[in-house]
Amino acid sequence: MVDVEAKAELLRRRVAALALPEGAMREAEEVVAAAGMRLPGAAEELRKEWLNDMVASTDAAEFRHASRDPGRHFVGWASERAKNRFHVTWRAVDAVARRLGADVASRLILVVWPQEIAWAQRMRLSENPVIATKAAMFLRETEGGPAKTFSRIADIYSEAAVRAGYLDSPAQDLSPSDIRFGASLPDFNPLFLRYAARSYAQIVGSMPRDKLEKLAARAARDERHERAEASSASAVASARRFPMRRMLSTVTVAAGLGLSSNELVLAEEAFLARAAAGRVEIDEGGRRSLQSAFVAAIADPLTRAGLFEEAPLPDFDESQTLWEIANMDRRWLAALPESYSKWSHRFATVMESWQSDIVHGRREAPYDPVCDFGFQLATSGDE
């Protein structure tokens, strides 16, 4: 049998193998702040979480990977972890599973926990300053120590689940997005409010009314700001999956303005960088595309000039592009955007001249052949 001191020595060795080099914490602080975690000491809390997870891990390959270059591993881990500010470590979920059972722990981490976070986020906009303040306090506490509040919510869930009405509520079937952004929701008392009533009652109850109202106003500002960030991220991700420069309406406007397809590519990249940085107004929830704002931007001479100045240089291999275009056949046409279909009767003939012009240097090699082919369709022949 291995004695306690021997185990302690092995533990010390594992901890020592994960010592961070100079500069790693400063780099981690920067990536954590960039991801939106702005609590004082957030990087240090993540370092503790990373260290505990790595030391306790039974995945030998993961531990070896971390110990080879602890600084790089931690910064990379922190960069991803900070994107989910309310992430619960597997150790906390495992502890709840031992206490309440694996099925309960699974439902809590996969369903209930995301719902409770969404309820708290939504309720920061409550007209009741007490509720708005408690919601903000819960989120702040949870961001600083999600494992602790997850454990407390698990206990409250186990109490609520045996009472009539809780599990039967239609709110149980709502997604986190429905909860946070839905226009109307069923009457429901979230678990986080039960936790807040126990944890913050004395603090909130002793606050003067004017301070409560100031805290509630700050909570509402934070929620609106985070919604705007989420909307931007969602809209930008959608635009990257379905580039606006490949939409018929965008192509025809750009062609009418005298732009080339390469100029449109550069303008879109700069525009999306602005949107990702929160410099483009987007509707709540990101349900509407950025296309109308982008078309308006390229149509305005000053805005368009600014986009060209900000546009990053593309990662472009001209010789490879020319080779690919020279070897395209009609199968490539089948994958063109659906909006191009109004010109499908001209696809084959236009493609031949388009390929020839590019390969022989009569037309600029395109950054995006699909976009450029749309320009060729829009500016040649009848519609």
N, C-alpha and C positions, 0 to 999 in steps of 0.2 A: 504493500500500500504506500502511495506517495504521500509524504507528510506535508503539512501546511507550509513550512518554510521553503521546501523545494518548489511547491506550486507558486509561492510568492516570488521566488527568484526567477522562475520562467516568465512570470507576468512582467517583472521589471525588465527582463531582456526584450520582451515584445514591445513594451512601451519605448524603450531606448532605441529600438530599431526604427521607430516611427518619428524620431525627433526631427523637427523641421529646420531647414537651413535658414540662414539670415536672409531676410527679404521676402520669405514666403508669406508671412502673415500680412505684410504690407500689400503684397499683390492680391492676397485673398480679400482683404478689406476693400480693395478697389472693385473687384469683380462682384462682390456681394452687394456693395452700394449700387453698382450699375444695374444689378438685377432687381433692385427695389427694396432690399432689406436695409432699413436705415436706423434700426434700433441701436443705441449705444452698446458696443461690445458684441454685436451680432457675429462678427467673424470669429471671435474667441469662443462663443457658444457653439458655433459650427465646428471649430477645431476639437472641442471636447466631444461632440457627438461623433465626429469622424474617428477620433482616437478610440473611443469606447466601442464603436461598431467594428473597427478593424481588429482591435485586441480580442474582442469576444467572438469574432467570426470563426466559423469552422471551415471556411473556404480557404484552403491552403494556398491555392493559386492567387486569389485576390490579395492575401496578406503578403505573399512574395512580391507581387506587382507593386504594392504600396511601399514596401520596405526598400525596394531598389532605388526609388526616387521619391521619398515622402513629400517633398515640396511640390513637385509637379502633380503627384497623385492628389494631394489635398486641395490644391488650387483648382484642378479640374473637377474634383468631386464637389467642392464648394460652389463652383460656377453653376453646376447643374442643380444642386440642392437648393440654392437660393432662389431658383425659379419657382419653387414650391415652398412658400414661406411657412406653410402649416403642415409640412411633411412629418409623419410620425415614424420614428425608427422602428425597425423590426423587433428590437428588444422590448419596446413598450407594448407592441401588439402581442408578442409572445407571453408577456406577463399577464395581460388581460385574458388570453386564451387559457392559461393555467388556472386563473381565478374563476372565469365565467364559462369556459368551454370554447372550443375551436370555432363552432358555428356562430356563436355570438360575436366573437372577436372578428371573424370574417365579415359579418354584416356591418359591424361597427366601422371598420376601416374602409370598406368598399362603398357603403351606402350612407350610413348615419353621419359619419364624420364630415364628408363633403357637404351634406345637407346642412349640418349645423353651422359650418363656416359660412355657407351662403346665406343662411338666416341672419347671422350676425352682420354680415356685410350689408344686406338689404336694410336691416333695422337701424343702421347708422343714419338713415334718412328719415327715421320716425319723427313725427311732429311732437311726440312726447320726449322732452329732453332727458328724462330719467332713463328711458329705454335706449335712446340713441347713445347716451354716455356709457351705459352698461355694455352695449354692443361693442363700442370702441375699446373699452377696457378689456373685454374678453379677447378681442382680436390681438390687442397689444400683448397681453399676457401669454396668449397662445403662440404668437410669433416668437417670443423669447423662450418658451419652454413647452412645445407642443406635446411632448410625452406626458408631462404632468397633467395638463388639462384633458388630454385624451383619456387618461386613466380615471379622472374624476367624472368625465362625461359617461364613461363606461359604467360606473357605479350608478349614476343617475338613470341611465338607460335601463339597467337591470331592475330598478325600482319602478320605473314608468311602465315597463313592458307587462307587468303583472296586473296593472290597473285597467279597468274597463275604458275603452275609447281610444287609448293612445295608438295601439297597433292598427286599429280599424280606421284611423283618420285618412282621408284621401291625400293628405299632405305627404304620407309615407311614399307615395308613388311619384312624387315630383322630382325632376332632375335638379341638380344645383343651379343650372342656368334658368330653369323655370322659377325657382325660388328667388333667385337674385334679381331677375329682370322681368318676371311676369307682371302683367297689368293688375290682375286680381288673384288672390290666393284664399284658400279656405282658412277658417279660424283655427289657429293652432298655437300651442304654447311650446316653443322649441326648448330643447334640453339646456341650451346654453343660457337661456334666461333663468331657468331653475338654478343653474350653477351660479349665475351672477347674483341672484337673490340671496344666496347663502354667503357668497364671497365678498360682495361689494356693498351690501346693504348699509353697513355702518358708515363707510366712506362717503357714499352717495347721499345718504340721509343727512349727513352733517354739513353738506355743501350749501352755501348760499344760492339762491335762485339764479342770480346773475352769472355766477361761475358755472352752474349747470348749463345754462343756456349757451355760454361761450364754448364749453366743451362739446355740446351737441352740435353747434355750428361748425366746429372744427371736424367733428366726426362726419358730418354731411359733406364738407369740402373734400375730405379724404376719400370718401366713397365715390363722389363724382369724378375726382381725379383718377382713381383707379379704374373706374368704368371707361373713362376716356382712353386710358392706356390699353385696356383690354380690347376696346373697339379698334384702336389703331393696329394692335398686333393681329387681330382677327382679319381686318380688312387687308393688311399688307400680305399676310399669309395667303389669303384668297387670290390676291392679284399676282402673287408669284406662281401659284398653281395654274392660274388662267390669265396670262399676261394681257394687259389692256391693249398693248400694241398689236395684238392679233385679232382684235374685235373690229368688225366691218365699220362700225360708226366711227371709231377712233382713226382707223386707216384713212377713211375718206376725208375726215376733217384735216388730218395731218397733210395728206396729199394736196388738198385744196389750199393749204397755207404755204405750200412750196417746200415742205420739209422732206428730207430723205428718210428712208427706213432706219438708217443708222442714227440719224439725229433723234428720231422718235425713241429708239432704244435707249440712248443716253438720257433723254429727258425723263423717260419712265424710271430709270434707275435712280436718278436724282430725286424725283418726286416721291418714290417709295422710301427713300432714306429720310426725307422730310416727314413723311407720314409716320414712320417708325419712331421718329424723335418727338412726335406730338405736335408737329408744326402744320398739320393739315386737320381741319375740323371734320370729324366723322360722327355720324349719328350713333346714339347709344346702342350697344350690343353689336355694332358692326354688321347690321343686317343688309345695309345697302352698299353696293360696291363703290370704289373710289373713282369709277370711270368718269362720272360727270364733273367731279372736281379736277381730274387730270385733263380732260378736254378743255375745260375753262382755263387751266394753267397754261397749256401750250398755245391757246388762242390769244393770250395776252402777251404782247411783245416783251414787256419788261420781265414778267414772270418767266417766260420762256428763256430769255437771255440768262436769268439767274440760275435756271436749271442746268443750262449748258455749262456754266461756270463751275457748278458744284458736282457735275457728273463725274464719276470715277472712270478711269481708263478700263476698258473691257479686257477680259482675258480672252484674247482672240488670236487664233492661228490661221492666217489667211490661206496658206498653202493647203492645210487640211480642209478648210471650208471649200476651196475651189475643187479639190479632189472629190469631196462628197457631192457637191452640186453636179459635177460632170458625170457622176455615176448614178444619179437619181433616175428612177423610172416611174411609170404611172402608179405604181403601188404607193409612192410617196403622196400622191394626190388624195388617196383614200383617207389619209389621216389629217387632212386640212380642217381648220375650224368650220363648224356647221354654218357660221354666218357667211362664209365664202360661197356657199352653195348656189347663191343667186347667179354666180358666174360659172357654174360647173360646165355649162355647154362650151365654154372657151378654155377650160383648164388645159387640155392637151396641146392646143396650138400655142397658147401663151407660154406654156412651160418650155417648149422647144426654143423659142426666141429668147426667153429669159435666161435659160441655161447658157445659150450661146453667147449672149451679151456679157454675162459675168465671166465665163471662162476665157473669153477673148479680150477681156479688159475694157469693153465698151460700157460696162456698168460696174459700179463700185461693189467689191465683195461685201456681202451683208453680214452683220453681226448675228442677225436672226433671219435665216432663209424664209421661214414661214411668214414673218412680217413683211419681208421684202417682196415675196410673191404676191401678197395682198396689195402692195403698192403698184406692182406691175399690172395686176388685174384692174385696179381702180383708175389707172392713168392710160390704159391702152384700149382702144376699141370701144364698142358700144356696150351698154349694160343690158 
